[in-house]
């Protein structure tokens, strides 16, 4: 996932411009929406006042024909609904079809304005004079709904503007992400080339050291072994001679690991059985799950076997039983080595693949670095995760050649 800290300056500037553009448009849109809402209410109030005047011009309580005529007279102003309601909210006379509903009796005020969907509804009460012989004015309610005319067009235009701005911002964000990914790829390529240069220098130095130390180290180990063979077992001199032999063997192992780590060269890839390689690298304490393994995959069998042998040895040392799973996922060969040990602390999960990083007292710290290099030569990746309930899970993914 991309982080703003990793954005190059140009991409970050583009992101900030896009964010400012969206924020400004959003704030402007809210202001326009409020203004349009006020304009819609103003239009509805103007229509309501005209309807009120028409009702006042009547000599008495309006008939259904009066309500229908008044509604048609003001239809060109946006009037879509006009009704005369009794105290219980029942329509005595009406024009058009309502979108909203009358408020409850106990909530009705002198005038009630509300926005219902795309219309403005106004309810108010009115006293109509009764005809000759009546008993005084009768309280009734008038309700109307007005569909804003110009304001709806302006609102639609504002929505279109916001959509255009949003698409522009998304385009700018896509450009910024593209620039960032390109910069990250370039940085990774530069880092890779620099790493290869360092490894090449280390390889040359290691080859020279190995050549210069090979004969002296072999002589030292051979003479120490001969000396140890002449001394009685259990004596201090014998223990010291054995210690010399052990240290000479450790130095040989270190030299071999160092040469293996810096070794480059072409892979000898052939179509081989990944399950067979896993079984060949595993020991008696290892369970192999190859039910979903592919029949063949393009691999350098020797190097992958070396990788698995290293991972399996570490897993057995961490905590058996050890399980090796071989399967495919998203056109990739996946090999997992799972143990029941204490696991790998989260802070060390990237460091353990670095050269000379080790938690063992007598380890060289090159085993996992060699494994990572061998997997990367195959175009794959290796990582470590938690295993439930305990242990570590090393996962290798290798794409098709």
N, C-alpha and C positions, 0 to 999 in steps of 0.2 A: 504494500500500500504506500502511495506517495505521501511524503511529508513536506510541509511548506519550507522547512529548513533546507531541504534538498533541492528546492526550485532554483534554477539559475536566475540571475537578476532580471533578464529580459522576460522570462516566463512569469516571474513573480509580479513584475510590473503589469503584464497583460492580465493576470488574475485580479490584481487590485483594480484595474480599470473596469474589468467586467463586473466585479462586485459593486463598485461605485455606480456603474451604469444601472444595474438592477435595483440597487437601493434607492437611487434617485427616482427612477421610473415608478417603483412601488410607492414611495412617499407621494409623488405627484398624483399617482392613480388614486390613492386614498383621499387626497384633497379634492380631486375632480369628482370622486364618487360622492363625497359629502356635499359638494356644491350642486351636483346633479340631483341629489336627494332633496336639497332645499328648493331647487328650481321645480322639481316635480310636485312638491307640496304646494308651492306658490301657484302653479297651474291649476292644481286640484281645488285650492281655496277660491281661486278666481271663478272656476266653473260652478263651485258650490254657491258662491254669492249670486251668480246669475240665476241659478235654479231657485235660490231662496226668493229672489225678487219676482220671478215668474209665479211662484206659489203665493206670494203675498198679493199679487195682482188678482188672484181668484177671489170670487165673492164668498166662498165658503170652502168646505172640505173638498179636496180634489177628487175627481172621479178617475177610474182606470184609464179612460180616454185622455184625461188631462195629463196624467203621469206619462203615458206613452207619447203624447205630442211633445211634452217638454223634453223628454229623453231624446227624441229624434231631432229636435231643434238644436240640441247641444252636442250631437254626435260628432260633428266636424271639429269640436274642441277637445275631443278625446273621451267624452262621456260614454262609458260602456254599460253602466248599470245605474238604474234609479228605482227606488222602491219606497213605498209608504208602509211602515211597520206598526203593528199595534204594540201594546205594552208587553206582550209575551214573545215578541220577535216574529210573529207571523206576518206574511206579506199580504197586505190588503190590496195593493195595486203595484205593478212593477213593469219595468222596461229593461230588457237585456238579461244576461245571465251573470250572477255574481261569481267572483273568485274567492272572496273571503266570506266571513259570516258575521252576523251582528254580535257585539259583545253582550255578555250577560246583563240582565236588567240592573243588578246592583252595582255594576261597573260603569254604567253609562253616565257620561258627564254632559255638560252643556254642548261640548263639541269634542268628538273623538277622532283623531287622525292616526292611521296606521298604514304601513307598507305591506301589501299582500302580493307576493310574487312580483309581477311586472306592473302592478297597479297601485294607486293610492286610494285608500278607502276613507270616507268621512261619514260619520254618523252624528246626528244632532236631533234634539227634540224640538218640537214646534207645537204651538197651540193653534188649532183651527177653529174658527167661529162656526157655530152651528146655525142652521137656517132658522126661519121664523118658527117660534114655538119650542125651540131647543132649550136645554137647561144650562147653557153656558159653554165655554170653550172646552174642547176635548184634547188631552195631551196625546200626541202621537210622535212617531220617530220617522225621520227621513234618512235614508242611506243611499250613497252614490259611490261609484268607483270610476276613476279616471285613469286612462292609459296615457302616460307621458308621450308626447309626439317628438319634439326636437330632442328632448333629453335622452330618449332611447337611442337615437341615432348617434348622439355624442358619446353615450356610454359604450355603444358598439365600437365606435372609432377608438376610444380609449383602450378597450380590450384588445383590439387589433394592434395598437401601438405597443402595448405591453408584451404581446406575443412576439412581435418582431424584435423587440429589445431582448426578450428572454432568449430567442433563438440566436441573436447576435452574441449575447453573453456566453451561451453554450458553445458557440463556434470559437470564441476567443479562449474559453477554458480548454477546449479541445486542442487548440493551437499551443497553449501553454503546456498542456500535458505532453503533447508530441515533442515540443522542444526539450522538456525536462527528461523524457525518456531517451531522446537522442543524446542529450548531454550525459546522462547516466551511463548509457552504452559506451559513449566515447571515453568516459572516465574509467569504466571497467576495462575497456580494451587497452588503455594506456597503462592501467595498473597491472593487467595481465602481461603486457609486453615487458614492463619493468621487472615483474616477478620472474619472467623467463630469462631476462638478462642476468638477474641475480643468481638464478638457479644454474645458468650456464657457467657463470664465474665460479660458483660453488662446486659445480661438477668438475671443472678443470682443476681446481685446487684439491678436491677430493681424490681425483685420479692420480695427481702427483703424490699426495700424501700416502695413498694406498700403495703406490709403486715403491716409495721410499721406505715405508714401514713394514711392508709385507715380509721381506726376508728377515729383518731383525726381530719382528714379532714372532715369526715361526721358529726362529732359533731360540728366542727366549722361552716360548712355550715348550718346545721340545726338550731343552735342557732342564727346565723346571720339572717336567714330567719324569725325566730320567732320575733327577735328584730325589724326587718324592718316592720313586720306586725303590730306591736303595735305603730309605730311612724306615725305621720301625713304625708301624701304625700306632697312633695314640701319642707319639712324642711331640713336643713343641716344634722342633725343626720340621717334622713331617707336616704339621698343620700349616706352618708358614710357607713351605713349598707348595702345598695344595692351594693356598691362597694366591700365590703367584700364578699358578696355572689357571685358576678361576678368573683372575683379572685379565690375563692374556686372552682367554676365551671371550670375555666380555668386550674387550677392545676389538677383537675380530668381528664380533656381532655388530658392534657400532659401525665399523668400517663398511660392512656388508649393507647395513641399513642405509647408511649415508649414500653409498653408491647407488642403491636401489631407488632412493628418493630423487636423486638428481638425474637418474637415467632417463634419457629421452629416446627417440627412435620410433619407427613405425610399428603400429600394432599388427600382429599377425591374426587378423580376424577371419574366422571360419564359421560355418553353420554347425554349432555344437548344441548339446542338450544342457540347458542350465541346471536341470535337476541332477544330471549325472555329475556336473562340476560340484554342486552342493554336497552330494553324497560322498564324493571323493575327498572334499575338504573337511567333512565332519568326522567326529569320533564316536565312541560308543555312548557317550553321555548326551548325545544330540539327537533330537527328534526332527525328522524332515517331513514337511507338509508340501508335497509337490502335486497335489491332485489337480490344481488349476495351472500347472506349469505348461508353457508352450513346448511343443516337441523339439524345436530348434530355434536358435537365436544367433545373430552374428556377434561373436565375442572372441577376444584373445583368451583362450581357455587357461593358459598358464598364469596370466596376470590376475584374472578374476579368481582363480583358485587361490592365489596368494592373498588376495584381499579377503576372501571368505575365511581362509585359515586364520588370518590375523584376528578378524572379528570374532570368530568362534572361540579362539584361545582366550581372548579377553572376556567373552561372555561366560565361559566355564570358570575362569578365575573369579569373576564377579559374583556368580551364584547360579548353580544349576538348579533345575533342569533347563536346558537350552533348546529353543525351538527355532528352526530355520524354515521360513515360508517362501515359496517360489510361485509367482503368479504374474499375470499381465493386467494392466490397468491403463486405459486411455492410450493404447498403442505403445506402451512402455513395459519393459521387463522390470518387475519389482522383486527384490530379494530382501527379506527382513530377517534379522538375527535378534532374537528376543531372549533375555535372561531374567532371572528372579532376584538379582542383586539389589544393592541400595539405590541404583539409578545414577544418573549424571546430573549434578546441580545445574540449574538453569543458567547461572552465570558462566559456567564452563563449557556449554554446549557448542559454542563456536571456537573456543580456544583449543579444545582437545584435538582439532584437526590441524593445528599449527605445529611446525617442526619444533622438537625438543620440549614440548609441553607434555608432562606426564604426572600422574598421581602415584606412580609406583616408585619404590625406593631404588630399584635397580633397572628401571626401564630406560630406554634410549629416547623415548618421546618421538620416535619417527614412524612407528607402526601405523597409526591412523593417518598421519600425513602422507605416507606412501599409499595407503588405501584410497585416500581422497584423490591423489594424483592419478592413480590408475583408473579410477572411475571417470574422472574428468577427461582423460585421454579417450575414453569411449563416448564422450559427449554427454555423460550422465551426471548425476548428483548423489551425494550421500549426506545424511543428516541423522540426528539422534533425537528421540522423543521419549516421553514417559511411557511406561507400560503399566497397565492396571492389573492387579492392585499394587504390585511392586516391580521394580526392575527397570531396565532400559530397552529401547527398541531402535536398533540401527536399521535405517531404510535406505536401500540403494535403488535408484531408478535409472535405467539405461534405455534410450530411445532406439528405434530401429535404425540400422545403418543406412 
